[in-house]
Amino acid sequence: MSIGMPSALQRQPQRGVAAIEFAFVMVGLLLLLFGLVTFGVVLYTQQT
């Protein structure tokens, strides 16, 4: 087995880890977006 070239079996778990990390980041970003929109709506209703 060559040291420089990882096999497909070794790279497969990294894809899963990347997908899980992406899911966690997206949840955080969506919560931040939801919070900003909610804050904007509350601020708008207080101003009018």
C-alpha positions in Angstrom: 0.0 0.0 0.0 1.4 3.4 -0.9 1.8 5.9 1.9 1.1 9.0 -0.2 -2.2 7.8 -1.6 -5.0 7.1 0.9 -7.4 4.4 -0.1 -11.1 5.1 -0.7 -12.0 3.3 2.6 -9.8 5.7 4.5 -11.4 8.8 3.0 -15.0 7.7 3.5 -15.2 8.5 7.2 -13.9 12.0 6.5 -16.9 12.6 4.2 -19.2 11.7 7.1 -17.4 14.0 9.5 -17.6 16.8 7.0 -21.3 16.3 6.5 -21.9 16.3 10.3 -19.8 19.5 10.7 -21.7 21.1 7.9 -25.0 20.2 9.6 -23.9 21.7 12.9 -22.7 24.9 11.2 -25.9 25.3 9.2 -28.0 24.9 12.4 -26.0 27.6 14.0 -26.3 29.9 11.0 -30.0 29.3 10.6 -30.5 30.1 14.3 -28.5 33.3 14.0 -30.6 34.3 10.9 -33.8 33.5 12.7 -32.7 35.6 15.7 -31.8 38.5 13.5 -35.1 38.4 11.6 -37.0 38.1 14.9 -35.1 41.0 16.3 -35.8 43.1 13.2 -39.5 42.4 13.4 -39.7 43.3 17.1 -37.7 46.5 16.5 -40.0 47.3 13.6 -43.2 46.8 15.6 -41.8 49.0 18.4 -41.0 51.8 16.1 -44.4 51.9 14.5 
